[in-house]
Amino acid sequence: MANIKLDAKNRSEFGKNRTNKIRKENLIPAAIFKKGEETLPITISARDFDLVYREAGYTTIVNVNVEGKSYPTIIKEIDRHPFKNQILHVNFQGVNMNEMIKVEVPINFIGRDEIRVQPSMFNAILNELHIECLPSEIPESIDIDVQNMQMDEIIYVKDLEIAKNDKITILVDADEPVCGLSPQQEVVEEEVSEASAADVPVVGEETEE
């Protein structure tokens, strides 16, 4: 398991003006929350968090060091500005390394653009898997090689390698489909019959009764 660290400072001042000032200093207001404990408001470096998030995503443990005390966490929620390239707030979920935790792990379909059976249509049905395990057992992603899938083949949750890991409980039905390969549907264009020029009335021409 990667040992990812992030330095932070306690945050004691609140309100819109103070929050805006924090962001202008290239810092991000954030918080660590944990069941049964008070929420801990903090500030973190925007640059440092960007590097940490690229490596950790939402599934890897991040040890947030708040002025000398380390808190094992996972990144739970990122609040972004609707149109600026700016993170407004980050929530970290504090974890107990000896207690089970429920997380959503992303599914990575390897080779989906190089599928050998063509023409075909690849269908991704699940893009993440809901699991429960100890924090140290959380996989970064679930990789599925789909390059050699056969026509009309379906991969189910029970077919995944992670389903064989007795340290991880999958919180999705084992018979739930994850992805499939089907024949590519041809788009049939309806032929529009061209009206005969003789059938088109000429403007000003009277029709015989």
MDAnalysis code that builds the backbone (N, CA, C; Angstrom):
import MDAnalysis as mda
import numpy as np

u = mda.Universe.empty(627, n_residues=209, atom_resindex=np.repeat(np.arange(209), 3), trajectory=True)
u.add_TopologyAttr("name", ["N", "CA", "C"] * 209)
u.add_TopologyAttr("resid", np.arange(1, 210))
u.add_TopologyAttr("resname", ["MET", "ALA", "ASN", "ILE", "LYS", "LEU", "ASP", "ALA", "LYS", "ASN", "ARG", "SER", "GLU", "PHE", "GLY", "LYS", "ASN", "ARG", "THR", "ASN", "LYS", "ILE", "ARG", "LYS", "GLU", "ASN", "LEU", "ILE", "PRO", "ALA", "ALA", "ILE", "PHE", "LYS", "LYS", "GLY", "GLU", "GLU", "THR", "LEU", "PRO", "ILE", "THR", "ILE", "SER", "ALA", "ARG", "ASP", "PHE", "ASP", "LEU", "VAL", "TYR", "ARG", "GLU", "ALA", "GLY", "TYR", "THR", "THR", "ILE", "VAL", "ASN", "VAL", "ASN", "VAL", "GLU", "GLY", "LYS", "SER", "TYR", "PRO", "THR", "ILE", "ILE", "LYS", "GLU", "ILE", "ASP", "ARG", "HIS", "PRO", "PHE", "LYS", "ASN", "GLN", "ILE", "LEU", "HIS", "VAL", "ASN", "PHE", "GLN", "GLY", "VAL", "ASN", "MET", "ASN", "GLU", "MET", "ILE", "LYS", "VAL", "GLU", "VAL", "PRO", "ILE", "ASN", "PHE", "ILE", "GLY", "ARG", "ASP", "GLU", "ILE", "ARG", "VAL", "GLN", "PRO", "SER", "MET", "PHE", "ASN", "ALA", "ILE", "LEU", "ASN", "GLU", "LEU", "HIS", "ILE", "GLU", "CYS", "LEU", "PRO", "SER", "GLU", "ILE", "PRO", "GLU", "SER", "ILE", "ASP", "ILE", "ASP", "VAL", "GLN", "ASN", "MET", "GLN", "MET", "ASP", "GLU", "ILE", "ILE", "TYR", "VAL", "LYS", "ASP", "LEU", "GLU", "ILE", "ALA", "LYS", "ASN", "ASP", "LYS", "ILE", "THR", "ILE", "LEU", "VAL", "ASP", "ALA", "ASP", "GLU", "PRO", "VAL", "CYS", "GLY", "LEU", "SER", "PRO", "GLN", "GLN", "GLU", "VAL", "VAL", "GLU", "GLU", "GLU", "VAL", "SER", "GLU", "ALA", "SER", "ALA", "ALA", "ASP", "VAL", "PRO", "VAL", "VAL", "GLY", "GLU", "GLU", "THR", "GLU", "GLU"])
u.atoms.positions = np.array([
    [0.842, -1.195, 0.000],
    [0.000, 0.000, 0.000],
    [0.874, 1.241, 0.000],
    [0.574, 2.194, -0.868],
    [1.354, 3.421, -0.980],
    [1.253, 4.243, 0.301],
    [2.390, 4.844, 0.682],
    [2.412, 5.685, 1.871],
    [2.338, 7.140, 1.424],
    [1.116, 7.673, 1.314],
    [0.904, 9.017, 0.799],
    [0.628, 9.962, 1.966],
    [1.366, 11.062, 1.987],
    [1.233, 12.023, 3.079],
    [0.831, 13.386, 2.532],
    [0.087, 14.134, 3.353],
    [-0.334, 15.480, 2.993],
    [-0.312, 16.353, 4.241],
    [0.438, 17.440, 4.178],
    [0.505, 18.359, 5.313],
    [-0.704, 19.284, 5.311],
    [-1.171, 19.618, 6.511],
    [-2.331, 20.498, 6.657],
    [-2.175, 21.342, 7.917],
    [-3.004, 22.385, 8.006],
    [-3.013, 23.226, 9.192],
    [-4.434, 23.350, 9.710],
    [-4.554, 23.520, 11.028],
    [-5.872, 23.735, 11.625],
    [-6.478, 25.025, 11.081],
    [-7.785, 25.016, 10.896],
    [-8.495, 26.204, 10.419],
    [-9.457, 26.651, 11.508],
    [-9.266, 27.873, 11.994],
    [-10.087, 28.378, 13.096],
    [-10.979, 29.545, 12.674],
    [-10.699, 30.141, 11.516],
    [-11.493, 31.265, 11.050],
    [-12.403, 30.820, 9.911],
    [-13.637, 31.293, 9.944],
    [-14.627, 30.852, 8.960],
    [-15.329, 32.072, 8.361],
    [-16.277, 31.830, 7.493],
    [-16.992, 32.911, 6.836],
    [-16.511, 33.096, 5.410],
    [-17.351, 33.721, 4.597],
    [-17.077, 33.868, 3.165],
    [-15.806, 34.667, 2.904],
    [-15.609, 35.777, 3.612],
    [-14.435, 36.616, 3.375],
    [-13.150, 35.875, 3.689],
    [-13.147, 35.165, 4.826],
    [-11.941, 34.434, 5.218],
    [-11.675, 33.277, 4.251],
    [-12.747, 32.622, 3.822],
    [-12.599, 31.504, 2.892],
    [-12.026, 31.984, 1.563],
    [-12.507, 33.115, 1.071],
    [-11.988, 33.671, -0.177],
    [-10.511, 34.043, -0.041],
    [-10.139, 34.572, 1.122],
    [-8.747, 34.931, 1.364],
    [-7.864, 33.685, 1.346],
    [-8.371, 32.585, 1.948],
    [-7.621, 31.324, 1.958],
    [-7.348, 30.864, 0.529],
    [-8.364, 30.930, -0.315],
    [-8.208, 30.465, -1.699],
    [-7.249, 31.345, -2.486],
    [-7.247, 32.664, -2.194],
    [-6.322, 33.563, -2.877],
    [-4.873, 33.271, -2.497],
    [-4.675, 32.637, -1.367],
    [-3.333, 32.255, -0.918],
    [-2.921, 30.891, -1.461],
    [-3.704, 30.401, -2.459],
    [-3.451, 29.099, -3.095],
    [-3.584, 27.953, -2.090],
    [-4.520, 28.135, -1.151],
    [-4.843, 27.097, -0.186],
    [-6.286, 26.647, -0.415],
    [-6.621, 25.482, 0.098],
    [-7.971, 24.939, -0.036],
    [-8.548, 24.697, 1.353],
    [-9.714, 25.255, 1.660],
    [-10.381, 24.880, 2.912],
    [-10.853, 23.436, 2.813],
    [-10.654, 22.688, 3.882],
    [-10.996, 21.264, 3.868],
    [-11.446, 20.843, 5.257],
    [-11.821, 19.573, 5.374],
    [-12.268, 19.056, 6.670],
    [-12.052, 17.550, 6.717],
    [-11.740, 17.065, 7.903],
    [-11.653, 15.625, 8.157],
    [-12.836, 15.255, 9.037],
    [-13.654, 14.335, 8.559],
    [-14.781, 13.907, 9.383],
    [-14.690, 12.399, 9.613],
    [-15.097, 11.995, 10.797],
    [-15.041, 10.589, 11.187],
    [-16.212, 10.297, 12.099],
    [-16.848, 9.156, 11.867],
    [-18.023, 8.779, 12.646],
    [-17.706, 8.781, 14.138],
    [-18.558, 9.466, 14.901],
    [-18.399, 9.500, 16.351],
    [-17.416, 10.542, 16.844],
    [-16.814, 11.319, 15.928],
    [-15.852, 12.342, 16.317],
    [-16.232, 13.681, 15.699],
    [-15.732, 14.764, 16.311],
    [-16.008, 16.093, 15.788],
    [-15.252, 16.317, 14.479],
    [-15.886, 17.048, 13.570],
    [-15.242, 17.373, 12.302],
    [-14.054, 18.294, 12.556],
    [-12.937, 18.023, 11.859],
    [-11.719, 18.814, 12.028],
    [-11.520, 19.701, 10.800],
    [-11.751, 21.034, 10.925],
    [-11.527, 21.933, 9.788],
    [-10.032, 22.181, 9.588],
    [-9.574, 22.152, 8.345],
    [-8.157, 22.322, 8.037],
    [-8.001, 23.139, 6.754],
    [-6.771, 23.524, 6.470],
    [-6.413, 24.093, 5.168],
    [-5.265, 23.268, 4.604],
    [-5.259, 23.124, 3.278],
    [-4.214, 22.346, 2.605],
    [-3.724, 23.119, 1.392],
    [-2.506, 22.839, 0.983],
    [-1.941, 23.471, -0.201],
    [-2.629, 22.934, -1.449],
    [-3.077, 23.855, -2.324],
    [-3.729, 23.428, -3.571],
    [-2.773, 22.617, -4.432],
    [-1.524, 23.036, -4.499],
    [-0.532, 22.325, -5.306],
    [-0.268, 20.932, -4.750],
    [-0.076, 20.839, -3.424],
    [0.192, 19.537, -2.805],
    [-0.989, 18.591, -2.979],
    [-2.209, 19.133, -2.822],
    [-3.378, 18.272, -2.946],
    [-3.520, 17.743, -4.365],
    [-3.215, 18.571, -5.349],
    [-3.315, 18.127, -6.744],
    [-2.412, 16.916, -6.978],
    [-1.201, 16.953, -6.443],
    [-0.265, 15.839, -6.603],
    [-0.766, 14.594, -5.865],
    [-1.283, 14.805, -4.658],
    [-1.788, 13.690, -3.853],
    [-2.991, 13.039, -4.519],
    [-3.914, 13.861, -5.009],
    [-5.128, 13.320, -5.626],
    [-4.805, 12.510, -6.879],
    [-3.843, 12.963, -7.669],
    [-3.460, 12.231, -8.873],
    [-2.968, 10.823, -8.527],
    [-2.308, 10.692, -7.390],
    [-1.772, 9.385, -6.990],
    [-2.791, 8.554, -6.209],
    [-3.577, 9.200, -5.378],
    [-4.456, 8.462, -4.458],
    [-5.858, 8.235, -4.994],
    [-6.375, 9.193, -5.768],
    [-7.771, 9.077, -6.178],
    [-8.679, 9.028, -4.957],
    [-9.751, 8.234, -5.075],
    [-10.710, 8.116, -3.977],
    [-10.559, 6.808, -3.194],
    [-9.506, 6.050, -3.472],
    [-9.431, 4.723, -2.860],
    [-8.165, 4.451, -2.054],
    [-7.148, 5.292, -2.186],
    [-5.882, 5.055, -1.485],
    [-5.815, 5.881, -0.209],
    [-5.261, 5.296, 0.846],
    [-5.143, 5.980, 2.127],
    [-4.200, 7.179, 2.014],
    [-4.678, 8.322, 2.496],
    [-3.861, 9.533, 2.561],
    [-3.678, 9.888, 4.033],
    [-2.439, 9.924, 4.490],
    [-2.153, 10.296, 5.870],
    [-2.026, 11.823, 5.943],
    [-3.071, 12.456, 6.480],
    [-3.094, 13.919, 6.587],
    [-2.418, 14.312, 7.896],
    [-1.312, 15.036, 7.784],
    [-0.540, 15.451, 8.952],
    [-0.951, 16.861, 9.353],
    [-1.689, 16.961, 10.472],
    [-2.174, 18.255, 10.950],
    [-1.325, 18.696, 12.128],
    [-0.330, 19.510, 11.825],
    [0.538, 20.086, 12.845],
    [1.060, 19.035, 13.826],
    [1.601, 17.971, 13.266],
    [2.264, 16.955, 14.079],
    [1.454, 15.703, 14.352],
    [0.161, 15.732, 14.108],
    [-0.682, 14.556, 14.320],
    [-1.167, 14.018, 12.980],
    [-1.013, 12.711, 12.781],
    [-1.359, 12.091, 11.504],
    [-2.741, 11.443, 11.564],
    [-3.533, 11.694, 10.520],
    [-4.885, 11.137, 10.419],
    [-4.977, 10.303, 9.135],
    [-5.135, 8.973, 9.253],
    [-5.363, 8.172, 8.041],
    [-6.745, 8.465, 7.477],
    [-6.800, 8.803, 6.213],
    [-8.055, 9.203, 5.592],
    [-8.135, 8.675, 4.163],
    [-9.311, 8.812, 3.575],
    [-9.460, 8.694, 2.133],
    [-10.170, 9.961, 1.652],
    [-9.892, 10.365, 0.430],
    [-10.556, 11.534, -0.132],
    [-12.004, 11.147, -0.431],
    [-12.926, 11.840, 0.182],
    [-14.340, 11.473, 0.062],
    [-15.081, 12.339, -0.945],
    [-14.834, 13.643, -0.926],
    [-15.601, 14.538, -1.795],
    [-14.771, 15.773, -2.146],
    [-14.838, 16.164, -3.417],
    [-14.150, 17.366, -3.895],
    [-15.197, 18.299, -4.492],
    [-15.272, 19.498, -3.945],
    [-16.214, 20.499, -4.446],
    [-15.463, 21.440, -5.376],
    [-15.848, 21.446, -6.660],
    [-15.150, 22.258, -7.659],
    [-15.996, 23.445, -8.094],
    [-15.325, 24.492, -8.530],
    [-16.007, 25.665, -9.069],
    [-16.697, 25.264, -10.368],
    [-17.926, 25.771, -10.617],
    [-18.685, 25.320, -11.795],
    [-18.015, 25.600, -13.129],
    [-17.185, 26.661, -13.229],
    [-16.541, 26.912, -14.521],
    [-15.061, 27.283, -14.421],
    [-14.577, 27.644, -13.246],
    [-13.151, 27.907, -13.072],
    [-12.416, 26.609, -12.766],
    [-11.155, 26.565, -13.111],
    [-10.332, 25.402, -12.770],
    [-9.839, 25.561, -11.332],
    [-10.778, 25.389, -10.396],
    [-10.468, 25.646, -8.990],
    [-11.235, 24.689, -8.086],
    [-10.533, 24.163, -7.077],
    [-11.164, 23.327, -6.060],
    [-11.596, 24.225, -4.908],
    [-12.868, 24.165, -4.550],
    [-13.409, 25.030, -3.509],
    [-13.293, 24.427, -2.116],
    [-13.445, 23.108, -2.024],
    [-13.426, 22.457, -0.704],
    [-13.178, 20.964, -0.875],
    [-12.545, 20.362, 0.119],
    [-12.275, 18.923, 0.095],
    [-12.707, 18.309, 1.416],
    [-13.409, 17.187, 1.339],
    [-13.756, 16.416, 2.527],
    [-12.929, 15.140, 2.564],
    [-12.290, 14.903, 3.685],
    [-11.563, 13.665, 3.924],
    [-12.351, 12.822, 4.919],
    [-12.426, 11.527, 4.671],
    [-13.073, 10.629, 5.618],
    [-12.003, 9.947, 6.456],
    [-12.034, 10.202, 7.762],
    [-11.097, 9.531, 8.646],
    [-11.424, 8.052, 8.761],
    [-10.399, 7.214, 8.761],
    [-10.622, 5.775, 8.809],
    [-9.850, 5.150, 9.966],
    [-10.394, 4.055, 10.460],
    [-9.707, 3.217, 11.438],
    [-9.116, 2.043, 10.673],
    [-7.819, 1.901, 10.715],
    [-7.150, 0.888, 9.903],
    [-7.545, -0.535, 10.298],
    [-8.187, -0.688, 11.459],
    [-8.600, -2.015, 11.927],
    [-10.096, -2.264, 11.762],
    [-10.793, -1.325, 11.113],
    [-12.237, -1.474, 10.905],
    [-12.564, -1.498, 9.417],
    [-13.584, -2.281, 9.067],
    [-14.020, -2.392, 7.681],
    [-14.592, -1.055, 7.203],
    [-14.417, -0.789, 5.909],
    [-14.919, 0.442, 5.321],
    [-15.560, 0.129, 3.970],
    [-16.610, 0.867, 3.634],
    [-17.282, 0.681, 2.352],
    [-16.823, 1.767, 1.379],
    [-16.415, 1.361, 0.196],
    [-15.939, 2.312, -0.807],
    [-16.395, 1.892, -2.201],
    [-16.357, 2.847, -3.126],
    [-16.617, 2.588, -4.531],
    [-15.275, 2.554, -5.257],
    [-14.960, 1.421, -5.863],
    [-13.687, 1.275, -6.564],
    [-13.927, 1.355, -8.069],
    [-13.184, 2.224, -8.778],
    [-13.407, 2.356, -10.225],
    [-12.985, 1.101, -10.987],
    [-13.725, 0.802, -12.058],
    [-13.402, -0.330, -12.932],
    [-12.689, 0.207, -14.165],
    [-11.547, -0.389, -14.483],
    [-10.742, 0.041, -15.614],
    [-10.793, -1.033, -16.697],
    [-11.405, -0.725, -17.828],
    [-11.523, -1.683, -18.929],
    [-10.298, -1.547, -19.839],
    [-9.393, -2.493, -19.715],
    [-8.148, -2.447, -20.480],
    [-8.377, -3.002, -21.885],
    [-7.922, -2.248, -22.880],
    [-7.999, -2.718, -24.264],
    [-9.355, -2.529, -24.912],
    [-10.190, -1.672, -24.361],
    [-11.537, -1.503, -24.932],
    [-11.491, -0.878, -26.324],
    [-10.401, -0.175, -26.641],
    [-10.268, 0.429, -27.968],
    [-9.514, -0.479, -28.946],
    [-9.076, -1.640, -28.456],
    [-8.352, -2.579, -29.325],
    [-9.009, -3.957, -29.328],
    [-10.323, -4.006, -29.159],
    [-11.033, -5.284, -29.136],
    [-10.861, -5.978, -30.486],
    [-10.457, -7.257, -30.455],
    [-10.090, -7.983, -31.679],
    [-11.304, -8.322, -32.549],
    [-12.415, -8.671, -31.920],
    [-13.607, -9.056, -32.683],
    [-14.299, -7.805, -33.201],
    [-14.280, -7.647, -34.509],
    [-14.877, -6.466, -35.133],
    [-15.685, -6.877, -36.369],
    [-16.752, -6.165, -36.727],
    [-17.299, -5.000, -36.003],
    [-18.076, -5.439, -34.769],
    [-17.950, -4.679, -33.727],
    [-18.633, -5.024, -32.480],
    [-18.887, -3.764, -31.668],
    [-19.726, -3.922, -30.639],
    [-20.037, -2.795, -29.757],
    [-19.771, -3.212, -28.313],
    [-18.854, -2.493, -27.648],
    [-18.533, -2.775, -26.250],
    [-19.479, -1.991, -25.349],
    [-20.054, -2.673, -24.377],
    [-21.008, -2.053, -23.455],
    [-20.478, -2.125, -22.027],
    [-20.138, -0.976, -21.463],
    [-19.717, -0.905, -20.062],
    [-20.963, -0.688, -19.209],
    [-21.319, -1.676, -18.418],
    [-22.544, -1.608, -17.623],
    [-22.267, -1.061, -16.224],
    [-21.171, -1.510, -15.615],
    [-20.737, -0.980, -14.321],
    [-19.407, -0.260, -14.511],
    [-19.284, 0.931, -13.952],
    [-18.025, 1.677, -14.015],
    [-17.306, 1.729, -12.678],
    [-17.958, 1.226, -11.641],
    [-17.347, 1.140, -10.328],
    [-18.018, 0.013, -9.547],
    [-17.305, -0.478, -8.549],
    [-17.805, -1.609, -7.766],
    [-17.830, -1.234, -6.294],
    [-18.966, -1.486, -5.654],
    [-19.137, -1.175, -4.236],
    [-18.625, -2.357, -3.419],
    [-17.619, -2.103, -2.573],
    [-17.013, -3.179, -1.787],
    [-16.879, -2.765, -0.324],
    [-16.578, -3.752, 0.513],
    [-16.295, -3.506, 1.923],
    [-15.059, -4.314, 2.311],
    [-14.112, -3.658, 2.971],
    [-12.880, -4.335, 3.386],
    [-12.119, -3.438, 4.359],
    [-10.997, -3.932, 4.855],
    [-10.118, -3.101, 5.672],
    [-9.467, -2.046, 4.769],
    [-9.180, -0.871, 5.304],
    [-8.571, 0.179, 4.482],
    [-7.309, -0.264, 3.752],
    [-6.531, -1.134, 4.373],
    [-5.278, -1.591, 3.752],
    [-5.511, -2.516, 2.567],
    [-6.734, -3.025, 2.416],
    [-7.048, -3.961, 1.328],
    [-7.755, -3.294, 0.147],
    [-8.008, -1.994, 0.217],
    [-8.730, -1.315, -0.857],
    [-7.867, -1.279, -2.123],
    [-8.334, -1.847, -3.230],
    [-7.565, -1.766, -4.473],
    [-7.709, -0.388, -5.100],
    [-6.672, 0.063, -5.805],
    [-6.744, 1.360, -6.471],
    [-7.793, 1.337, -7.570],
    [-7.880, 0.209, -8.267],
    [-8.871, 0.054, -9.332],
    [-9.073, -1.431, -9.583],
    [-10.108, -1.741, -10.330],
    [-10.367, -3.120, -10.742],
    [-10.134, -3.180, -12.245],
    [-9.057, -3.850, -12.646],
    [-8.669, -3.899, -14.055],
    [-9.241, -5.140, -14.728],
    [-9.904, -4.932, -15.873],
    [-10.473, -6.038, -16.638],
    [-9.957, -5.945, -18.072],
    [-9.259, -6.983, -18.531],
    [-8.758, -7.012, -19.899],
    [-9.885, -7.483, -20.819],
    [-10.350, -6.593, -21.679],
    [-11.493, -6.920, -22.543],
    [-11.095, -7.054, -24.014],
    [-9.813, -6.987, -24.293],
    [-9.353, -6.995, -25.685],
    [-9.746, -8.272, -26.427],
    [-9.763, -9.393, -25.709],
    [-10.030, -10.680, -26.351],
    [-11.446, -11.200, -26.106],
    [-12.354, -10.299, -25.733],
    [-13.741, -10.728, -25.534],
    [-14.327, -11.260, -26.844],
    [-15.220, -12.238, -26.716],
    [-15.875, -12.829, -27.869],
    [-17.266, -12.226, -28.054],
    [-17.782, -12.363, -29.251],
    [-19.093, -11.797, -29.556],
    [-20.169, -12.388, -28.636],
    [-21.021, -11.527, -28.118],
    [-22.112, -11.879, -27.209],
    [-21.614, -12.355, -25.839],
    [-20.342, -12.152, -25.561],
    [-19.810, -12.521, -24.240],
    [-20.195, -11.455, -23.215],
    [-20.520, -11.918, -22.014],
    [-20.832, -11.022, -20.906],
    [-19.935, -11.384, -19.728],
    [-19.322, -10.377, -19.118],
    [-18.514, -10.584, -17.915],
    [-19.342, -10.163, -16.711],
    [-19.472, -11.075, -15.759],
    [-20.285, -10.817, -14.564],
    [-19.380, -10.506, -13.370],
    [-19.978, -9.969, -12.318],
    [-19.226, -9.659, -11.101],
    [-18.511, -10.904, -10.579],
    [-19.176, -12.054, -10.635],
    [-18.578, -13.296, -10.134],
    [-17.364, -13.734, -10.939],
    [-17.188, -13.177, -12.157],
    [-16.049, -13.537, -12.995],
    [-14.800, -12.719, -12.671],
    [-14.941, -11.665, -11.902],
    [-13.816, -10.777, -11.619],
    [-12.822, -11.422, -10.663],
    [-11.563, -11.064, -10.840],
    [-10.509, -11.598, -9.981],
    [-10.733, -11.213, -8.524],
    [-11.273, -10.006, -8.298],
    [-11.504, -9.528, -6.940],
    [-12.528, -10.386, -6.199],
    [-13.396, -11.080, -6.947],
    [-14.414, -11.936, -6.324],
    [-13.791, -13.133, -5.610],
    [-12.536, -13.445, -5.952],
    [-11.844, -14.572, -5.322],
    [-11.109, -14.169, -4.047],
    [-11.076, -12.859, -3.765],
    [-10.351, -12.359, -2.590],
    [-11.249, -12.429, -1.363],
    [-10.930, -13.331, -0.445],
    [-11.797, -13.516, 0.729],
    [-11.651, -12.395, 1.763],
    [-10.739, -11.450, 1.505],
    [-10.589, -10.315, 2.411],
    [-11.480, -9.142, 2.001],
    [-12.142, -9.304, 0.851],
    [-12.985, -8.233, 0.323],
    [-14.400, -8.757, 0.119],
    [-15.379, -8.007, 0.618],
    [-16.785, -8.344, 0.407],
    [-17.343, -7.437, -0.682],
    [-17.869, -8.048, -1.742],
    [-18.472, -7.272, -2.826],
    [-19.937, -7.044, -2.502],
    [-20.336, -5.784, -2.483],
    [-21.696, -5.422, -2.089],
    [-22.615, -5.273, -3.302],
    [-22.370, -6.098, -4.296],
    [-23.171, -6.128, -5.517],
    [-23.474, -7.592, -5.816],
    [-24.650, -7.872, -6.355],
    [-25.025, -9.245, -6.687],
    [-23.985, -9.878, -7.610],
    [-23.614, -11.121, -7.305],
    [-22.584, -11.816, -8.077],
    [-22.981, -12.002, -9.534],
    [-24.262, -12.051, -9.820],
    [-24.736, -12.245, -11.190],
    [-24.997, -10.930, -11.919],
    [-24.553, -9.828, -11.333],
    [-24.708, -8.533, -11.986],
    [-23.716, -8.421, -13.148],
    [-24.177, -8.080, -14.366],
    [-23.249, -7.936, -15.488],
    [-22.381, -6.693, -15.341],
    [-21.119, -6.836, -15.714],
    [-20.167, -5.724, -15.641],
    [-19.983, -5.088, -17.017],
    [-19.831, -5.931, -18.035],
    [-19.665, -5.436, -19.400],
    [-20.028, -6.545, -20.379],
    [-20.204, -6.171, -21.623],
    [-20.558, -7.159, -22.638],
    [-20.125, -6.708, -24.018],
    [-20.088, -7.658, -24.935],
    [-19.735, -7.368, -26.320],
    [-20.854, -7.873, -27.214],
    [-21.359, -6.999, -28.054],
    [-22.488, -7.353, -28.911],
    [-22.196, -6.934, -30.348],
    [-22.937, -7.514, -31.314],
    [-22.741, -7.121, -32.712],
    [-23.077, -5.650, -32.907],
    [-22.323, -5.021, -33.768],
    [-22.587, -3.619, -34.056],
    [-23.850, -3.511, -34.889],
    [-24.735, -2.685, -34.448],
    [-26.004, -2.528, -35.147],
    [-25.831, -1.602, -36.345],
    [-26.274, -2.106, -37.490],
    [-26.177, -1.305, -38.700],
    [-27.332, -0.314, -38.752],
    [-27.002, 0.875, -39.153],
    [-28.030, 1.909, -39.296],
    [-28.568, 1.835, -40.720],
    [-29.812, 1.423, -40.836],
    [-30.434, 1.283, -42.151],
    [-31.171, 2.572, -42.483],
    [-30.730, 3.204, -43.568],
    [-31.373, 4.440, -43.985],
    [-32.572, 4.107, -44.867],
    [-33.679, 4.714, -44.525],
    [-34.882, 4.471, -45.314],
    [-34.750, 5.134, -46.680],
    [-35.059, 4.351, -47.733],
    [-34.985, 4.894, -49.081],
    [-36.194, 5.782, -49.343],
    [-35.899, 6.975, -49.761],
    [-36.973, 7.917, -50.073],
    [-37.217, 7.850, -51.570],
    [-38.387, 7.407, -51.950],
    [-38.699, 7.283, -53.379],
    [-38.863, 8.659, -53.986],
    [-38.159, 8.828, -55.090],
    [-38.229, 10.108, -55.776],
    [-39.492, 10.159, -56.627],
    [-40.217, 11.219, -56.477],
    [-41.446, 11.365, -57.256],
    [-41.098, 11.577, -58.714],
    [-41.832, 10.941, -59.557],
    [-41.624, 11.102, -60.996],
    [-41.942, 12.526, -61.386],
    [-41.097, 13.058, -62.255],
    [-41.317, 14.446, -62.681],
    [-42.674, 14.620, -63.312],
    [-43.173, 13.540, -63.922],
    [-44.480, 13.631, -64.580],
    [-45.603, 13.730, -63.569],
    [-45.318, 13.260, -62.306],
    [-46.365, 13.283, -61.285],
    [-46.431, 14.605, -60.541],
    [-45.430, 15.460, -60.779],
    [-45.397, 16.732, -60.057],
    [-46.150, 17.770, -60.864],
    [-47.197, 18.336, -60.286],
    [-47.988, 19.326, -61.044],
    [-47.195, 20.582, -61.309],
    [-47.365, 21.132, -62.476],
    [-46.708, 22.371, -62.847],
    [-47.557, 23.528, -62.351],
    [-46.873, 24.519, -61.774],
    [-47.599, 25.684, -61.251],
    [-48.374, 26.337, -62.367],
    [-49.648, 26.550, -62.107],
    [-50.478, 27.209, -63.089],
    [-51.162, 26.242, -64.042],
    [-50.759, 24.956, -63.986],
    [-51.376, 23.956, -64.878],
    [-52.641, 23.437, -64.251],
    [-53.698, 23.426, -64.987],
    [-54.980, 22.964, -64.480],
    [-55.081, 21.453, -64.654],
    [-55.576, 20.806, -63.645],
    [-55.762, 19.361, -63.745],
    [-57.105, 19.078, -64.357],
    [-57.123, 18.036, -65.189],
    [-58.378, 17.675, -65.820],
    [-59.260, 16.915, -64.835],
    [-60.539, 17.222, -64.901],
    [-61.481, 16.530, -64.024],
    [-62.212, 15.481, -64.820],
])
